[in-house]
Amino acid sequence: MKLLYSLLLLLTISYHPVSAKSFEVSEITPVKADSTYIKLKNLYIKYITSESYHKFQPLEERFVEKMHFKDYHSEITSLGFDAWLNSNIQKTDYATLDEAKLAYKEISKAIADCTAENRAYFDMLVSVLGTEEGSEIWKKVVEDTAREYPDIVESPEAKMRRRLLRH
């Protein structure tokens, strides 16, 4: 279960809302989606404004940069972090295995703290994503929140520009 929450946290953080079609929440499931959408959106806003989220963000960005992951989620989960690191330490910007493992321990603690502080959000996210219309509701929540609160949600385009400027 801890792995599931960790993956959901990473998915939420790295999600880039791209939709082939534009839709209204009412196009999904009118009554259920509206109440689900509102509750999930409120929890999402609480999550992205939480102290633990803001502690996690810079750790995650620095970690991903130094690891040079092509596909962050699948590279760790397919082999397990230690196995991947032992085979690929030379591909990272970490000087030693111990330094990389310490960074991974820090980010793992930050994930655990963020998950604990935002348990209601992750519980609801698991529940919503388990429904047919769940991923569309979640995408709509993230897109609307980014549009309505640009000061607290960095758009995917801005995040990409910032990362490209660092390289």
TIRO-2110 file (N, C-alpha, C; in Angstrom, 1 decimal):
// TIRO-2110
0.8, -1.2, 0.0, N, 1, A
0.0, 0.0, 0.0, CA, 1, A
0.9, 1.3, 0.0, C, 1, A
2.0, 1.2, 0.8, N, 2, A
2.9, 2.3, 0.8, CA, 2, A
3.5, 2.6, -0.6, C, 2, A
3.8, 1.6, -1.4, N, 3, A
4.3, 1.7, -2.7, CA, 3, A
3.2, 2.4, -3.6, C, 3, A
2.0, 2.0, -3.4, N, 4, A
0.9, 2.5, -4.2, CA, 4, A
0.7, 4.0, -4.0, C, 4, A
0.8, 4.4, -2.7, N, 5, A
0.7, 5.8, -2.4, CA, 5, A
1.9, 6.6, -2.9, C, 5, A
3.1, 6.0, -2.8, N, 6, A
4.3, 6.7, -3.3, CA, 6, A
4.2, 6.9, -4.8, C, 6, A
3.7, 5.9, -5.5, N, 7, A
3.5, 6.0, -7.0, CA, 7, A
2.5, 7.0, -7.3, C, 7, A
1.4, 7.1, -6.6, N, 8, A
0.4, 8.1, -6.8, CA, 8, A
0.9, 9.5, -6.5, C, 8, A
1.7, 9.6, -5.5, N, 9, A
2.3, 10.9, -5.2, CA, 9, A
3.2, 11.4, -6.4, C, 9, A
4.0, 10.5, -6.9, N, 10, A
4.9, 10.8, -8.0, CA, 10, A
4.1, 11.1, -9.2, C, 10, A
3.0, 10.3, -9.4, N, 11, A
2.2, 10.6, -10.6, CA, 11, A
1.5, 11.9, -10.5, C, 11, A
1.0, 12.3, -9.3, N, 12, A
0.4, 13.6, -9.1, CA, 12, A
1.4, 14.7, -9.4, C, 12, A
2.6, 14.6, -8.9, N, 13, A
3.6, 15.6, -9.0, CA, 13, A
4.0, 15.8, -10.4, C, 13, A
4.2, 14.7, -11.1, N, 14, A
4.7, 14.8, -12.5, CA, 14, A
3.7, 14.8, -13.6, C, 14, A
2.4, 14.8, -13.2, N, 15, A
1.3, 14.8, -14.2, CA, 15, A
1.4, 16.1, -15.1, C, 15, A
1.4, 15.9, -16.4, N, 16, A
1.3, 17.0, -17.3, CA, 16, A
-0.1, 16.9, -18.0, C, 16, A
-1.0, 17.8, -17.6, N, 17, A
-2.3, 17.7, -18.2, CA, 17, A
-2.4, 17.9, -19.7, C, 17, A
-2.5, 16.9, -20.5, N, 18, A
-2.7, 17.0, -21.9, CA, 18, A
-3.9, 16.2, -22.2, C, 18, A
-4.9, 16.9, -22.9, N, 19, A
-6.1, 16.2, -23.2, CA, 19, A
-6.4, 16.3, -24.7, C, 19, A
-6.8, 15.2, -25.3, N, 20, A
-7.1, 15.2, -26.7, CA, 20, A
-8.4, 16.0, -27.0, C, 20, A
-9.3, 16.0, -26.0, N, 21, A
-10.6, 16.7, -26.2, CA, 21, A
-10.8, 17.5, -25.0, C, 21, A
-11.6, 18.6, -25.2, N, 22, A
-12.0, 19.5, -24.1, CA, 22, A
-13.3, 19.0, -23.6, C, 22, A
-13.5, 19.0, -22.3, N, 23, A
-14.8, 18.5, -21.8, CA, 23, A
-15.2, 19.3, -20.6, C, 23, A
-16.5, 19.2, -20.3, N, 24, A
-17.0, 19.8, -19.1, CA, 24, A
-17.2, 18.7, -18.1, C, 24, A
-17.1, 19.1, -16.8, N, 25, A
-17.4, 18.0, -15.8, CA, 25, A
-18.7, 17.4, -16.0, C, 25, A
-19.7, 18.2, -16.4, N, 26, A
-21.1, 17.7, -16.5, CA, 26, A
-21.1, 16.6, -17.6, C, 26, A
-20.1, 16.6, -18.5, N, 27, A
-20.1, 15.5, -19.6, CA, 27, A
-19.7, 14.2, -19.0, C, 27, A
-19.2, 14.2, -17.8, N, 28, A
-18.7, 12.9, -17.3, CA, 28, A
-19.9, 12.2, -16.6, C, 28, A
-20.2, 12.4, -15.4, N, 29, A
-21.4, 11.9, -14.8, CA, 29, A
-21.9, 13.0, -13.9, C, 29, A
-23.0, 13.7, -14.4, N, 30, A
-23.4, 14.9, -13.8, CA, 30, A
-23.4, 15.1, -12.3, C, 30, A
-24.2, 14.3, -11.6, N, 31, A
-24.3, 14.5, -10.1, CA, 31, A
-23.1, 14.0, -9.4, C, 31, A
-22.7, 12.7, -9.7, N, 32, A
-21.6, 12.1, -9.0, CA, 32, A
-20.3, 12.8, -9.2, C, 32, A
-20.1, 13.2, -10.5, N, 33, A
-18.8, 13.9, -10.9, CA, 33, A
-18.7, 15.2, -10.2, C, 33, A
-19.8, 15.9, -10.1, N, 34, A
-19.8, 17.3, -9.5, CA, 34, A
-19.3, 17.2, -8.1, C, 34, A
-19.9, 16.3, -7.3, N, 35, A
-19.6, 16.2, -5.9, CA, 35, A
-18.2, 15.6, -5.7, C, 35, A
-17.9, 14.7, -6.5, N, 36, A
-16.5, 14.0, -6.5, CA, 36, A
-15.5, 15.1, -6.9, C, 36, A
-15.8, 15.8, -8.0, N, 37, A
-14.9, 16.8, -8.5, CA, 37, A
-14.6, 17.9, -7.4, C, 37, A
-15.6, 18.4, -6.8, N, 38, A
-15.5, 19.4, -5.8, CA, 38, A
-14.6, 18.9, -4.6, C, 38, A
-15.0, 17.8, -4.1, N, 39, A
-14.2, 17.2, -3.0, CA, 39, A
-12.8, 16.9, -3.3, C, 39, A
-12.5, 16.3, -4.5, N, 40, A
-11.2, 16.0, -4.9, CA, 40, A
-10.4, 17.3, -5.1, C, 40, A
-11.0, 18.3, -5.7, N, 41, A
-10.3, 19.5, -6.0, CA, 41, A
-9.9, 20.2, -4.7, C, 41, A
-10.8, 20.2, -3.7, N, 42, A
-10.5, 20.8, -2.4, CA, 42, A
-9.3, 20.1, -1.8, C, 42, A
-9.3, 18.8, -1.8, N, 43, A
-8.3, 18.0, -1.2, CA, 43, A
-6.9, 18.2, -2.0, C, 43, A
-7.0, 18.3, -3.3, N, 44, A
-5.9, 18.5, -4.1, CA, 44, A
-5.2, 19.9, -3.8, C, 44, A
-6.0, 20.9, -3.7, N, 45, A
-5.5, 22.2, -3.3, CA, 45, A
-4.8, 22.2, -1.9, C, 45, A
-5.5, 21.5, -1.0, N, 46, A
-4.9, 21.3, 0.3, CA, 46, A
-3.5, 20.6, 0.2, C, 46, A
-3.5, 19.6, -0.6, N, 47, A
-2.3, 18.8, -0.8, CA, 47, A
-1.1, 19.7, -1.4, C, 47, A
-1.4, 20.4, -2.5, N, 48, A
-0.4, 21.2, -3.1, CA, 48, A
0.1, 22.4, -2.4, C, 48, A
-0.7, 22.8, -1.4, N, 49, A
-0.3, 23.9, -0.5, CA, 49, A
0.2, 23.4, 0.8, C, 49, A
0.3, 22.1, 1.0, N, 50, A
0.8, 21.6, 2.3, CA, 50, A
2.3, 21.8, 2.5, C, 50, A
2.7, 21.9, 3.7, N, 51, A
4.1, 22.1, 4.1, CA, 51, A
4.9, 20.9, 3.6, C, 51, A
4.4, 19.7, 3.7, N, 52, A
5.2, 18.5, 3.3, CA, 52, A
5.4, 18.5, 1.8, C, 52, A
4.4, 18.9, 1.0, N, 53, A
4.5, 19.0, -0.4, CA, 53, A
5.6, 19.9, -0.8, C, 53, A
5.7, 21.1, -0.2, N, 54, A
6.7, 22.1, -0.5, CA, 54, A
8.1, 21.6, 0.0, C, 54, A
8.2, 20.8, 0.9, N, 55, A
9.5, 20.2, 1.3, CA, 55, A
9.9, 19.1, 0.3, C, 55, A
8.9, 18.4, -0.2, N, 56, A
9.2, 17.3, -1.1, CA, 56, A
9.6, 17.8, -2.5, C, 56, A
9.0, 18.8, -3.0, N, 57, A
9.2, 19.3, -4.4, CA, 57, A
10.7, 19.6, -4.7, C, 57, A
11.4, 20.4, -3.9, N, 58, A
12.8, 20.6, -4.3, CA, 58, A
13.6, 19.4, -4.2, C, 58, A
13.4, 18.5, -3.2, N, 59, A
14.1, 17.2, -3.1, CA, 59, A
13.9, 16.4, -4.4, C, 59, A
12.6, 16.3, -4.8, N, 60, A
12.3, 15.5, -6.0, CA, 60, A
12.9, 16.0, -7.2, C, 60, A
12.9, 17.3, -7.4, N, 61, A
13.5, 17.9, -8.6, CA, 61, A
15.0, 17.7, -8.7, C, 61, A
15.7, 17.9, -7.5, N, 62, A
17.1, 17.7, -7.5, CA, 62, A
17.5, 16.3, -7.7, C, 62, A
16.7, 15.4, -7.1, N, 63, A
17.0, 13.9, -7.2, CA, 63, A
16.8, 13.5, -8.7, C, 63, A
15.7, 13.9, -9.3, N, 64, A
15.5, 13.5, -10.7, CA, 64, A
16.6, 14.0, -11.6, C, 64, A
17.0, 15.3, -11.4, N, 65, A
18.1, 15.9, -12.2, CA, 65, A
19.4, 15.1, -12.0, C, 65, A
19.7, 14.8, -10.8, N, 66, A
21.0, 14.2, -10.6, CA, 66, A
21.0, 12.7, -11.0, C, 66, A
19.8, 12.1, -11.1, N, 67, A
19.8, 10.7, -11.5, CA, 67, A
19.7, 10.5, -13.0, C, 67, A
19.4, 11.6, -13.7, N, 68, A
19.2, 11.6, -15.2, CA, 68, A
18.3, 10.5, -15.6, C, 68, A
17.2, 10.3, -15.0, N, 69, A
16.2, 9.3, -15.4, CA, 69, A
15.5, 9.7, -16.7, C, 69, A
15.4, 8.7, -17.5, N, 70, A
14.6, 8.9, -18.8, CA, 70, A
13.1, 8.8, -18.4, C, 70, A
12.8, 7.8, -17.7, N, 71, A
11.4, 7.6, -17.2, CA, 71, A
11.4, 7.3, -15.7, C, 71, A
11.4, 8.3, -15.0, N, 72, A
11.5, 8.2, -13.5, CA, 72, A
10.8, 7.1, -12.9, C, 72, A
9.5, 7.0, -13.2, N, 73, A
8.7, 6.0, -12.5, CA, 73, A
9.0, 4.6, -12.8, C, 73, A
9.1, 4.3, -14.1, N, 74, A
9.4, 2.9, -14.5, CA, 74, A
10.8, 2.4, -14.2, C, 74, A
11.8, 3.3, -14.2, N, 75, A
13.1, 2.9, -14.0, CA, 75, A
13.3, 2.5, -12.5, C, 75, A
12.7, 3.1, -11.6, N, 76, A
12.8, 2.7, -10.2, CA, 76, A
12.0, 1.5, -9.9, C, 76, A
10.8, 1.4, -10.3, N, 77, A
9.9, 0.3, -10.0, CA, 77, A
10.2, -0.9, -10.7, C, 77, A
10.7, -0.9, -11.9, N, 78, A
11.0, -2.1, -12.7, CA, 78, A
12.1, -2.9, -12.1, C, 78, A
13.1, -2.3, -11.6, N, 79, A
14.2, -3.1, -11.0, CA, 79, A
14.3, -3.0, -9.5, C, 79, A
13.8, -1.9, -8.9, N, 80, A
14.0, -1.6, -7.5, CA, 80, A
15.2, -0.6, -7.5, C, 80, A
15.1, 0.3, -6.6, N, 81, A
16.1, 1.4, -6.6, CA, 81, A
17.5, 0.9, -6.4, C, 81, A
17.8, 0.1, -5.4, N, 82, A
19.1, -0.4, -5.2, CA, 82, A
19.7, -1.1, -6.4, C, 82, A
19.0, -2.0, -7.0, N, 83, A
19.4, -2.8, -8.1, CA, 83, A
19.8, -1.8, -9.3, C, 83, A
18.8, -0.9, -9.5, N, 84, A
19.1, 0.1, -10.6, CA, 84, A
20.3, 0.9, -10.3, C, 84, A
20.4, 1.4, -9.1, N, 85, A
21.6, 2.3, -8.7, CA, 85, A
22.9, 1.5, -8.8, C, 85, A
22.9, 0.3, -8.3, N, 86, A
24.2, -0.5, -8.4, CA, 86, A
24.7, -0.7, -9.8, C, 86, A
23.7, -0.8, -10.8, N, 87, A
24.1, -1.0, -12.2, CA, 87, A
24.3, 0.3, -12.9, C, 87, A
23.8, 1.4, -12.4, N, 88, A
23.8, 2.7, -13.1, CA, 88, A
24.4, 3.9, -12.4, C, 88, A
25.1, 3.7, -11.3, N, 89, A
25.7, 4.9, -10.6, CA, 89, A
26.5, 5.8, -11.5, C, 89, A
27.2, 5.2, -12.4, N, 90, A
28.1, 6.1, -13.3, CA, 90, A
27.2, 7.0, -14.2, C, 90, A
25.9, 6.7, -14.4, N, 91, A
25.1, 7.5, -15.2, CA, 91, A
24.5, 8.7, -14.4, C, 91, A
24.7, 8.8, -13.1, N, 92, A
24.2, 9.8, -12.3, CA, 92, A
25.2, 10.9, -12.0, C, 92, A
24.8, 12.0, -11.3, N, 93, A
25.7, 13.0, -10.9, CA, 93, A
26.1, 12.8, -9.4, C, 93, A
25.8, 11.7, -8.9, N, 94, A
26.2, 11.4, -7.5, CA, 94, A
27.6, 10.8, -7.5, C, 94, A
28.4, 11.2, -6.6, N, 95, A
29.8, 10.8, -6.5, CA, 95, A
29.9, 9.3, -6.0, C, 95, A
29.0, 8.9, -5.1, N, 96, A
29.1, 7.6, -4.6, CA, 96, A
27.7, 7.0, -4.4, C, 96, A
27.7, 5.7, -4.3, N, 97, A
26.5, 4.9, -4.0, CA, 97, A
25.9, 5.4, -2.7, C, 97, A
26.7, 5.7, -1.7, N, 98, A
26.2, 6.1, -0.4, CA, 98, A
25.5, 7.5, -0.5, C, 98, A
26.1, 8.4, -1.3, N, 99, A
25.4, 9.7, -1.5, CA, 99, A
24.1, 9.6, -2.1, C, 99, A
24.0, 8.7, -3.2, N, 100, A
22.7, 8.5, -3.9, CA, 100, A
21.7, 7.8, -3.0, C, 100, A
22.1, 6.9, -2.2, N, 101, A
21.2, 6.2, -1.3, CA, 101, A
20.7, 7.1, -0.2, C, 101, A
21.6, 8.0, 0.3, N, 102, A
21.1, 9.0, 1.3, CA, 102, A
20.1, 9.9, 0.7, C, 102, A
20.3, 10.4, -0.6, N, 103, A
19.3, 11.2, -1.2, CA, 103, A
18.0, 10.5, -1.4, C, 103, A
18.1, 9.2, -1.8, N, 104, A
16.9, 8.4, -1.9, CA, 104, A
16.1, 8.2, -0.6, C, 104, A
16.9, 8.0, 0.5, N, 105, A
16.3, 7.9, 1.8, CA, 105, A
15.6, 9.2, 2.2, C, 105, A
16.2, 10.3, 1.9, N, 106, A
15.6, 11.6, 2.2, CA, 106, A
14.3, 11.8, 1.4, C, 106, A
14.3, 11.5, 0.1, N, 107, A
13.1, 11.6, -0.7, CA, 107, A
12.0, 10.6, -0.3, C, 107, A
12.4, 9.4, 0.1, N, 108, A
11.5, 8.4, 0.6, CA, 108, A
10.8, 8.9, 1.8, C, 108, A
11.5, 9.5, 2.7, N, 109, A
10.9, 10.1, 4.0, CA, 109, A
10.0, 11.2, 3.6, C, 109, A
10.4, 12.1, 2.7, N, 110, A
9.5, 13.2, 2.3, CA, 110, A
8.2, 12.7, 1.7, C, 110, A
8.3, 11.6, 0.9, N, 111, A
7.1, 11.0, 0.3, CA, 111, A
6.2, 10.5, 1.4, C, 111, A
6.8, 9.8, 2.4, N, 112, A
6.0, 9.2, 3.5, CA, 112, A
5.4, 10.3, 4.3, C, 112, A
6.1, 11.4, 4.6, N, 113, A
5.5, 12.6, 5.3, CA, 113, A
4.4, 13.2, 4.5, C, 113, A
4.6, 13.4, 3.2, N, 114, A
3.6, 14.0, 2.4, CA, 114, A
2.3, 13.2, 2.3, C, 114, A
2.5, 11.9, 2.2, N, 115, A
1.4, 10.9, 2.1, CA, 115, A
0.6, 10.9, 3.4, C, 115, A
1.4, 10.9, 4.5, N, 116, A
0.7, 10.9, 5.8, CA, 116, A
-0.1, 12.2, 6.1, C, 116, A
0.5, 13.4, 5.7, N, 117, A
-0.2, 14.6, 5.9, CA, 117, A
-1.4, 14.8, 5.0, C, 117, A
-1.4, 14.1, 3.9, N, 118, A
-2.4, 14.3, 2.9, CA, 118, A
-3.1, 13.0, 2.6, C, 118, A
-3.3, 12.2, 3.6, N, 119, A
-3.9, 10.8, 3.5, CA, 119, A
-5.3, 10.9, 2.9, C, 119, A
-6.1, 11.9, 3.3, N, 120, A
-7.5, 12.0, 2.7, CA, 120, A
-7.4, 12.2, 1.2, C, 120, A
-6.5, 13.0, 0.7, N, 121, A
-6.4, 13.2, -0.7, CA, 121, A
-6.0, 11.9, -1.4, C, 121, A
-5.0, 11.2, -0.9, N, 122, A
-4.6, 10.0, -1.6, CA, 122, A
-5.6, 8.9, -1.5, C, 122, A
-6.3, 8.8, -0.4, N, 123, A
-7.4, 7.8, -0.3, CA, 123, A
-8.5, 8.1, -1.3, C, 123, A
-8.8, 9.3, -1.4, N, 124, A
-9.9, 9.7, -2.4, CA, 124, A
-9.3, 9.5, -3.8, C, 124, A
-8.1, 9.8, -4.1, N, 125, A
-7.5, 9.7, -5.4, CA, 125, A
-7.5, 8.2, -5.8, C, 125, A
-7.2, 7.3, -4.9, N, 126, A
-7.2, 5.9, -5.2, CA, 126, A
-8.6, 5.5, -5.5, C, 126, A
-9.6, 5.9, -4.7, N, 127, A
-11.0, 5.6, -5.0, CA, 127, A
-11.5, 6.2, -6.3, C, 127, A
-11.2, 7.4, -6.6, N, 128, A
-11.6, 8.0, -7.9, CA, 128, A
-11.0, 7.4, -9.1, C, 128, A
-9.7, 7.1, -9.0, N, 129, A
-9.0, 6.5, -10.1, CA, 129, A
-9.5, 5.1, -10.4, C, 129, A
-10.2, 4.5, -9.4, N, 130, A
-10.7, 3.1, -9.6, CA, 130, A
-12.0, 3.1, -10.3, C, 130, A
-12.5, 4.3, -10.7, N, 131, A
-13.8, 4.3, -11.5, CA, 131, A
-13.6, 4.6, -12.9, C, 131, A
-14.6, 4.4, -13.7, N, 132, A
-14.5, 4.6, -15.2, CA, 132, A
-14.1, 6.0, -15.5, C, 132, A
-14.8, 6.9, -14.9, N, 133, A
-14.6, 8.3, -15.2, CA, 133, A
-13.5, 9.0, -14.4, C, 133, A
-12.9, 8.2, -13.5, N, 134, A
-12.0, 8.8, -12.5, CA, 134, A
-10.8, 9.5, -13.1, C, 134, A
-10.1, 9.0, -14.1, N, 135, A
-9.0, 9.7, -14.6, CA, 135, A
-9.4, 11.0, -15.3, C, 135, A
-10.5, 11.1, -15.9, N, 136, A
-11.0, 12.3, -16.5, CA, 136, A
-11.3, 13.4, -15.4, C, 136, A
-11.9, 12.9, -14.3, N, 137, A
-12.2, 13.9, -13.2, CA, 137, A
-10.9, 14.4, -12.7, C, 137, A
-9.9, 13.5, -12.4, N, 138, A
-8.6, 13.9, -11.9, CA, 138, A
-7.9, 14.9, -12.8, C, 138, A
-7.9, 14.6, -14.1, N, 139, A
-7.3, 15.5, -15.1, CA, 139, A
-7.9, 16.9, -15.0, C, 139, A
-9.2, 16.9, -14.9, N, 140, A
-10.0, 18.1, -14.9, CA, 140, A
-9.7, 18.9, -13.6, C, 140, A
-9.5, 18.2, -12.5, N, 141, A
-9.2, 18.9, -11.2, CA, 141, A
-7.8, 19.6, -11.4, C, 141, A
-6.8, 18.8, -11.9, N, 142, A
-5.5, 19.4, -12.1, CA, 142, A
-5.4, 20.5, -13.1, C, 142, A
-6.1, 20.4, -14.2, N, 143, A
-6.1, 21.4, -15.2, CA, 143, A
-6.8, 22.7, -14.7, C, 143, A
-8.0, 22.5, -14.0, N, 144, A
-8.7, 23.7, -13.5, CA, 144, A
-7.9, 24.4, -12.4, C, 144, A
-7.3, 23.6, -11.6, N, 145, A
-6.5, 24.2, -10.4, CA, 145, A
-5.3, 25.0, -11.0, C, 145, A
-4.7, 24.4, -12.0, N, 146, A
-3.5, 25.1, -12.6, CA, 146, A
-4.0, 26.4, -13.2, C, 146, A
-5.1, 26.4, -13.9, N, 147, A
-5.6, 27.6, -14.5, CA, 147, A
-6.1, 28.7, -13.5, C, 147, A
-6.8, 28.2, -12.5, N, 148, A
-7.4, 29.1, -11.5, CA, 148, A
-6.4, 29.6, -10.5, C, 148, A
-5.4, 28.9, -10.2, N, 149, A
-4.4, 29.2, -9.2, CA, 149, A
-3.0, 29.2, -9.7, C, 149, A
-2.7, 30.0, -10.7, N, 150, A
-1.3, 29.9, -11.3, CA, 150, A
-0.2, 30.2, -10.3, C, 150, A
-0.5, 30.9, -9.3, N, 151, A
0.5, 31.3, -8.3, CA, 151, A
0.9, 30.1, -7.4, C, 151, A
0.0, 29.1, -7.3, N, 152, A
0.4, 27.9, -6.5, CA, 152, A
0.6, 26.6, -7.3, C, 152, A
0.2, 26.7, -8.6, N, 153, A
0.4, 25.5, -9.4, CA, 153, A
1.1, 25.9, -10.6, C, 153, A
2.3, 25.4, -10.8, N, 154, A
3.1, 25.7, -12.0, CA, 154, A
2.6, 24.9, -13.2, C, 154, A
2.4, 25.6, -14.3, N, 155, A
1.9, 24.9, -15.5, CA, 155, A
2.9, 24.0, -16.0, C, 155, A
2.5, 22.9, -16.6, N, 156, A
3.5, 22.0, -17.2, CA, 156, A
4.5, 22.7, -18.2, C, 156, A
4.0, 23.7, -18.9, N, 157, A
4.8, 24.4, -19.8, CA, 157, A
5.9, 25.2, -19.1, C, 157, A
5.5, 25.8, -18.0, N, 158, A
6.4, 26.6, -17.2, CA, 158, A
7.5, 25.7, -16.6, C, 158, A
7.0, 24.6, -16.1, N, 159, A
7.9, 23.6, -15.4, CA, 159, A
9.0, 23.1, -16.5, C, 159, A
8.5, 22.8, -17.7, N, 160, A
9.4, 22.3, -18.7, CA, 160, A
10.4, 23.4, -19.1, C, 160, A
10.0, 24.7, -19.3, N, 161, A
10.9, 25.8, -19.6, CA, 161, A
11.9, 25.9, -18.5, C, 161, A
11.5, 25.9, -17.2, N, 162, A
12.4, 26.1, -16.1, CA, 162, A
13.5, 25.0, -16.1, C, 162, A
13.1, 23.7, -16.4, N, 163, A
14.0, 22.6, -16.4, CA, 163, A
15.0, 22.7, -17.6, C, 163, A
14.5, 23.1, -18.7, N, 164, A
15.3, 23.3, -19.9, CA, 164, A
16.4, 24.4, -19.7, C, 164, A
16.0, 25.5, -19.0, N, 165, A
16.9, 26.6, -18.8, CA, 165, A
18.0, 26.2, -17.9, C, 165, A
17.8, 25.2, -17.0, N, 166, A
18.8, 24.8, -16.1, CA, 166, A
19.9, 24.0, -16.8, C, 166, A
19.6, 23.4, -17.9, N, 167, A
20.6, 22.6, -18.6, CA, 167, A
21.4, 23.3, -19.7, C, 167, A
END
